[in-house]
Amino acid sequence: MAMLEKLFSRNRPQKLIPENGQQRVIPEADYQRYVFYEELFHKIVATEAALHNMEDPQEIAIGVMKAACDLYEGDWSGILIADLHSQMWRPEIWYDVHTGPMTETLFHEFEMTDEYVTWVGHLMDQKPLVIPDVEVIKESSPKEYAAYQRLDTRAVIGVPFGQHPLGFMVVRNPTKNIEQYEPLQIACFVAMMMLEQKRRLAAERRFLNSEGEVDDGKLRLRYNILGQHSMEIYGSVMREQDLDHPNRRGWLLLLYLVLHKKPIDIAVIARDLWSDEELSQVRNNNRQAIFRIHSEIAYNHDAKIIDTRAGAYVLADDIHLTTDADELEMLYERAKRMPDIVERLELLKKAYNLYRGRLFEAGEGELGAWAIPFSTHYNQIFVDVTRELLAILGRQKDYHCIIEYGSKAIRMEPGIQDAYYWVIHAAEKIGNRATRDLCLATAREELTEEECAKLIQMLDETRDEP
């Protein structure tokens, strides 16, 4: 409301006829301002009437962009989201006068900020940008001029917003009211409110905050990397395959940093993950991947997930990130030190249930040799947890639990000799011949001859035990 009051009071002619009733001639500039404000007033009223009964925030934002195109007689208007951290920006939502909303655009999916030096400067200073004719920057900013040629841009007006998110609302090729950027600020304000509402609705569907969660200002993430990978944000799960634009590269990069737990030089990451790409290509592709991570995971938080500093990548300080693999290892270490057998059994069960398969199972083939030590490490922890868990259950003669935990372990990791032994032993004790025969047949397929012979020997030695 303050912006509207400022806009309609700024330099607006107060009276066209003096108090004595005699006509007078007003300056042309004052008259043009009067005409503009009258047009703007009617445009605002008409836009409000058209959007009054709409409920979809995206439709309202697009309606505002259409009004902006009408007011400035431009051919395209949209919201551009920037990330100076990744040195990239992208169109978020837009309207084209000729083809309509969200149709094909001349923008690349991601644009590099170094091609738009004029925009970056105005964005950092949070100052409106008005370029009535792009020819004026042909010599001073040739890369930006070339980008304008690609985008079929002859003139442009933009107003910045920030900091979270950061970007511009622009009108391309305005031919009217070009120097009057204040109405575009109003349009931007409304459009960004609608965009924020759209994001909030999406966040409510995907990320429901856990009750009692301590808010320390950090984005709380849990990256599940064992089995089918996923991300938990305040207790709600995000799976890569559920995203509009699956970002395997970004998830792999995040996995790499999570496992190494230290800053890693980009050349080392390129060698380990994308050795078939040139380093410059790795940099550009990673910038896009990081941009998407921040957009998909942290778009409604004041946080970055991956920080790039001096050619190295590291997990950002303003996130709190844990993994199921770390918790698995922590629980097992606690269990080994636990003297009370009941408490140790509970910890082992919790650790066991965290293991849902090999490291990054859906993308295991993309990991490369660098991941073998990590995968082997967590696999061995699960094997150790399973052995100790089944041994305790065996001493307790809890045969039904043995079959439950042992059978699941065999499905996930078919080479655990102790699991075959305990399942067959438990099945024999409760007279479950079908489970016994199936498990024995599976053991003969999965174990070596030596391992299988040892299994049979162990079963023979314990078969007569009470």
C-alpha positions in Angstrom: 0.0 0.0 0.0 2.8 2.4 0.8 4.3 1.7 -2.6 1.0 2.6 -4.3 0.6 5.8 -2.3 4.2 6.8 -3.2 3.6 5.9 -6.9 0.3 7.9 -7.3 1.6 10.9 -5.4 5.0 11.2 -7.1 5.1 14.2 -9.3 1.4 13.8 -10.3 -0.2 17.0 -11.4 -2.5 18.1 -8.6 -4.8 20.4 -10.6 -5.3 21.2 -14.3 -7.5 24.2 -13.6 -6.5 27.0 -11.2 -8.8 28.0 -8.4 -9.9 31.2 -10.2 -11.5 28.9 -12.9 -9.3 30.2 -15.8 -7.7 27.7 -18.2 -4.0 27.4 -18.2 -1.4 25.4 -20.2 0.5 22.8 -18.3 4.0 21.5 -19.3 3.9 18.5 -21.7 5.9 16.4 -19.3 3.3 16.9 -16.6 0.5 16.1 -19.0 2.3 12.8 -20.1 2.7 11.8 -16.4 -0.9 12.5 -15.8 -1.9 10.3 -18.8 0.4 7.6 -17.6 -0.9 7.5 -14.1 -4.5 7.4 -15.3 -3.6 4.5 -17.6 -1.9 2.7 -14.8 -4.8 3.2 -12.5 -7.2 1.7 -14.9 -4.8 -1.1 -15.7 -4.6 -2.0 -12.0 -8.3 -1.9 -11.6 -8.8 -4.1 -14.7 -6.1 -6.6 -13.6 -7.6 -6.9 -10.1 -11.0 -7.5 -11.6 -9.6 -10.2 -13.9 -7.7 -12.0 -11.2 -10.2 -11.4 -8.3 -11.7 -14.9 -8.3 -8.6 -16.9 -9.2 -7.2 -19.2 -6.5 -4.1 -20.7 -8.3 -1.1 -18.5 -7.3 0.7 -19.3 -10.6 -2.3 -18.1 -12.7 -2.4 -14.9 -10.7 1.3 -14.3 -11.2 0.9 -14.9 -14.9 -2.0 -12.5 -15.0 0.2 -9.9 -13.5 2.9 -10.5 -16.1 0.3 -10.2 -18.9 -0.7 -6.8 -17.4 2.9 -5.8 -17.3 3.3 -6.6 -21.0 0.2 -4.6 -21.8 1.4 -1.6 -19.8 4.8 -1.5 -21.4 3.7 -3.0 -24.7 6.4 -5.6 -24.4 6.3 -9.1 -25.8 7.6 -11.2 -22.9 7.6 -10.9 -19.1 8.9 -13.2 -16.5 10.6 -13.9 -13.1 14.3 -14.8 -13.3 15.8 -16.6 -10.3 19.5 -16.0 -9.8 22.1 -17.7 -7.7 25.3 -15.7 -7.6 26.8 -18.5 -5.5 26.6 -20.8 -8.5 26.9 -17.9 -11.0 23.8 -19.0 -12.8 20.2 -18.0 -13.2 17.1 -19.4 -14.9 13.5 -18.4 -15.8 11.1 -19.5 -13.2 7.7 -18.4 -14.5 6.9 -16.3 -17.6 4.3 -15.1 -20.1 4.8 -14.6 -23.8 2.4 -12.3 -25.6 2.4 -14.4 -28.8 2.4 -17.9 -27.4 1.0 -17.6 -23.9 2.3 -18.7 -20.4 5.1 -21.1 -19.8 5.6 -21.9 -23.5 8.9 -22.5 -25.3 11.4 -19.7 -24.5 14.6 -18.5 -26.0 16.3 -18.7 -22.6 18.5 -21.7 -22.0 17.4 -23.8 -19.0 20.3 -22.2 -17.2 22.1 -19.0 -18.1 25.5 -17.9 -16.9 25.7 -14.7 -15.0 29.0 -13.7 -16.6 27.2 -13.0 -19.8 25.0 -10.4 -18.1 27.4 -8.1 -16.3 25.0 -5.2 -16.4 22.4 -7.3 -14.7 24.7 -8.6 -12.0 25.7 -5.1 -11.0 22.2 -3.9 -10.7 21.2 -7.1 -8.9 23.9 -6.7 -6.3 23.0 -3.1 -5.8 19.2 -3.9 -5.9 18.6 -1.1 -8.5 16.1 -1.2 -11.4 17.6 -1.6 -14.8 16.3 0.1 -17.9 17.9 -0.4 -21.3 15.8 1.4 -24.0 18.1 0.2 -26.7 20.6 -2.6 -26.3 22.8 -1.1 -29.0 24.2 1.2 -26.4 26.1 -1.7 -24.7 27.3 -3.3 -27.9 30.9 -2.0 -27.4 31.0 -2.0 -23.6 29.5 -5.5 -23.0 29.8 -7.6 -26.1 29.0 -10.9 -24.4 25.8 -9.4 -23.0 24.9 -7.9 -26.3 25.4 -11.3 -28.0 23.0 -12.8 -25.4 20.4 -10.1 -26.3 20.7 -11.0 -30.0 20.1 -14.7 -29.1 17.1 -13.7 -27.0 15.7 -11.4 -29.7 15.9 -8.5 -27.2 16.0 -4.9 -28.5 15.1 -3.2 -25.2 14.5 -4.4 -21.7 13.4 -3.2 -18.3 13.9 -5.1 -15.0 13.4 -4.7 -11.3 15.4 -6.8 -8.8 14.2 -8.6 -5.7 16.2 -10.5 -3.1 17.9 -12.0 -1.2 16.1 -15.3 -0.9 15.3 -15.9 -3.6 17.3 -13.4 -5.6 16.4 -12.3 -9.1 14.6 -10.0 -11.5 11.2 -9.4 -13.0 11.6 -8.3 -16.5 9.7 -7.1 -19.5 11.3 -7.7 -22.9 11.1 -5.3 -25.8 9.0 -2.6 -24.0 8.0 0.2 -26.4 6.0 2.4 -24.0 6.5 3.9 -20.6 10.0 2.6 -20.6 11.4 5.0 -18.0 8.6 4.3 -15.6 9.8 1.3 -13.7 7.7 1.7 -10.5 4.7 -0.2 -11.8 6.9 -3.1 -12.6 8.0 -3.0 -9.0 4.4 -3.4 -7.9 3.9 -6.2 -10.4 7.0 -7.9 -9.2 5.9 -7.6 -5.6 2.5 -9.3 -6.4 4.1 -12.0 -8.6 6.7 -12.9 -6.0 4.0 -13.2 -3.3 2.2 -15.6 -5.6 5.4 -17.5 -6.3 6.2 -17.8 -2.6 2.6 -19.0 -2.0 3.1 -21.6 -4.7 6.3 -22.8 -3.2 4.8 -22.9 0.3 2.0 -25.1 -0.9 4.5 -27.4 -2.5 6.5 -27.4 0.7 3.5 -28.3 2.8 2.8 -31.3 0.6 6.4 -32.5 0.7 8.0 -31.2 3.9 5.9 -31.4 7.0 7.8 -30.1 10.0 8.2 -32.6 12.9 6.6 -31.5 16.1 9.2 -30.6 18.8 12.0 -30.0 16.3 14.6 -27.6 17.7 15.0 -24.7 15.3 18.7 -23.6 15.3 18.3 -21.7 12.1 19.9 -24.5 10.0 18.3 -26.5 7.3 18.0 -30.1 8.7 18.6 -32.8 6.2 19.0 -36.6 6.4 20.5 -38.2 3.4 19.6 -41.9 3.1 22.4 -43.4 1.1 21.9 -47.1 1.8 19.7 -48.8 -0.7 17.3 -46.5 -2.7 18.7 -43.1 -1.9 16.4 -40.3 -0.7 16.4 -37.1 1.3 14.4 -36.4 4.5 13.6 -32.8 5.4 12.1 -32.5 8.8 10.8 -36.0 8.7 9.3 -36.0 5.2 10.9 -37.9 2.4 12.0 -36.6 -1.0 13.0 -39.2 -3.6 15.0 -38.3 -6.7 12.6 -40.0 -9.0 9.7 -38.0 -7.7 11.2 -34.6 -8.7 10.1 -32.8 -11.8 13.7 -32.8 -13.0 15.7 -35.7 -11.6 19.2 -34.6 -10.8 21.4 -37.6 -10.6 24.6 -35.6 -11.0 23.7 -33.4 -8.0 22.8 -36.4 -5.8 26.1 -38.1 -6.7 28.1 -34.9 -5.9 26.3 -34.6 -2.6 27.0 -38.3 -1.8 30.7 -37.8 -2.6 31.0 -34.8 -0.2 28.9 -36.5 2.5 31.2 -39.6 2.5 34.5 -37.7 2.4 33.4 -35.2 5.1 36.0 -32.5 4.0 36.6 -29.9 1.2 37.5 -31.6 -2.1 39.2 -30.0 -5.0 37.1 -29.9 -8.1 39.9 -31.6 -10.1 39.8 -34.6 -7.7 36.0 -34.8 -8.0 36.3 -34.6 -11.8 38.8 -37.5 -11.8 36.7 -39.7 -9.6 33.2 -39.0 -10.9 33.4 -37.7 -14.4 36.8 -38.6 -15.8 35.4 -38.6 -19.4 34.6 -34.8 -19.2 36.9 -31.9 -19.6 37.5 -29.9 -16.4 35.7 -26.9 -17.8 32.7 -29.0 -18.7 32.7 -30.5 -15.2 32.6 -27.0 -13.7 29.7 -25.9 -15.8 27.7 -29.2 -15.4 28.3 -29.1 -11.6 27.1 -25.5 -11.4 23.8 -26.6 -13.0 23.6 -29.6 -10.7 24.3 -27.5 -7.6 21.8 -24.9 -8.7 19.1 -27.6 -9.0 20.0 -29.0 -5.6 19.4 -25.6 -4.0 16.2 -25.1 -6.0 14.7 -28.5 -5.2 15.8 -29.1 -1.7 16.5 -25.7 -0.1 14.3 -23.3 -2.1 12.2 -22.4 0.9 15.1 -22.1 3.3 17.7 -19.4 3.8 20.5 -22.0 3.2 23.0 -23.4 0.7 23.8 -27.1 0.7 27.1 -27.2 -1.3 29.6 -24.4 -0.9 32.3 -23.7 -3.5 35.4 -21.9 -2.3 38.7 -21.5 -4.1 38.2 -24.4 -6.5 37.0 -26.8 -3.7 33.5 -28.1 -2.9 32.3 -28.6 0.7 29.1 -29.0 2.5 27.8 -25.6 3.6 28.0 -24.6 7.3 24.3 -23.5 7.4 22.9 -27.0 7.1 22.6 -29.9 9.6 23.1 -33.1 7.6 23.1 -36.7 8.8 23.0 -40.0 7.0 21.5 -43.4 7.7 25.0 -44.8 7.2 26.5 -42.7 9.9 23.7 -43.6 12.3 24.1 -47.3 11.4 27.8 -47.1 12.4 27.1 -45.1 15.5 24.5 -47.6 16.8 26.7 -50.5 16.2 29.6 -48.9 18.1 27.3 -48.2 21.0 25.9 -51.7 20.9 29.4 -53.2 21.2 30.1 -51.2 24.3 26.7 -52.0 25.9 27.0 -54.5 28.8 23.2 -55.0 29.2 22.2 -57.7 26.7 18.6 -56.4 26.3 19.7 -52.9 25.5 22.4 -54.2 23.2 19.8 -56.3 21.3 17.6 -53.2 20.9 20.5 -51.2 19.5 21.4 -54.0 17.1 17.8 -54.2 15.8 17.8 -50.4 15.2 21.1 -50.6 13.3 19.9 -53.7 11.3 16.7 -51.9 10.2 18.7 -48.9 8.9 20.4 -51.0 6.2 18.2 -51.2 3.1 20.8 -52.3 0.6 24.2 -51.4 -0.8 25.5 -47.9 -1.0 23.5 -45.7 -3.4 21.9 -48.8 -4.9 20.0 -47.2 -7.7 23.1 -45.6 -9.1 25.7 -48.1 -7.9 27.1 -48.5 -11.4 27.8 -44.8 -11.6 29.9 -44.5 -8.5 33.3 -45.8 -9.7 36.3 -47.2 -7.8 36.4 -44.4 -5.3 33.2 -45.6 -3.6 34.3 -49.3 -3.1 36.0 -48.6 0.3 32.8 -46.9 1.6 30.5 -49.5 0.2 32.6 -52.3 1.6 32.8 -50.6 5.0 29.0 -50.2 5.5 28.3 -53.6 4.1 30.7 -55.2 6.6 29.0 -53.3 9.4 25.7 -54.8 8.4 27.2 -58.3 8.2 28.6 -57.8 11.7 25.4 -56.4 13.1 23.5 -59.4 11.6 25.8 -62.0 13.0 25.7 -60.6 16.5 21.9 -60.0 16.4 21.2 -63.6 15.3 23.6 -65.0 17.8 21.8 -63.2 20.7 18.4 -64.3 19.3 19.8 -67.8 19.1 20.9 -67.9 22.7 17.4 -66.7 23.6 15.9 -69.4 21.4 13.7 -66.7 19.7 13.4 -68.8 16.5 10.6 -66.8 14.9 12.7 -63.6 15.1 15.7 -65.5 13.8 13.8 -66.5 10.7 12.5 -62.9 10.2 15.8 -61.1 10.6 17.9 -63.9 9.0 15.7 -64.3 5.9 15.7 -60.5 5.3 19.5 -60.4 5.6 19.9 -63.2 3.1 17.7 -61.3 0.6 19.8 -58.2 1.0 23.2 -59.8 1.3 23.2 -63.4 0.1 26.7 -64.2 1.3 26.3 -64.1 5.1 27.0 -67.7 6.1 25.8 -67.2 9.7 22.4 -66.0 8.4 21.9 -69.3 6.5 22.9 -71.3 9.6 20.6 -69.6 12.0 17.6 -69.6 9.6 18.0 -73.3 8.9 18.6 -74.1 12.5 15.6 -72.1 13.7 13.4 -73.6 11.0 14.3 -77.1 12.1 13.6 -76.3 15.7 10.0 -75.1 14.9 9.4 -77.8 12.3 9.2 -75.4 9.3 10.5 -77.8 6.7 9.6 -75.5 3.7 11.7 -72.6 5.0 14.6 -75.0 5.9 14.7 -76.5 2.4 14.4 -73.2 0.6 17.2 -71.6 2.7 19.4 -74.6 2.2 18.9 -74.5 -1.6 19.7 -70.8 -1.6 22.9 -71.4 0.4 24.1 -74.0 -2.1 23.6 -71.4 -4.9 25.2 -68.4 -3.2 28.0 -69.9 -1.0 31.2 -71.4 -2.2 31.7 -75.2 -1.9 33.9 -74.7 1.1 31.4 -72.3 2.8 28.6 -74.7 2.1 30.5 -77.7 3.5 31.2 -75.7 6.7 27.5 -74.7 7.0 26.5 -78.4 6.8 29.1 -79.3 9.4 27.8 -76.5 11.8 24.2 -77.7 11.4 25.2 -81.4 12.0 27.1 -80.4 15.2 24.1 -78.5 16.7 21.2 -80.6 15.4 21.0 -82.7 18.5 21.1 -79.7 20.9 18.0 -79.2 23.0 
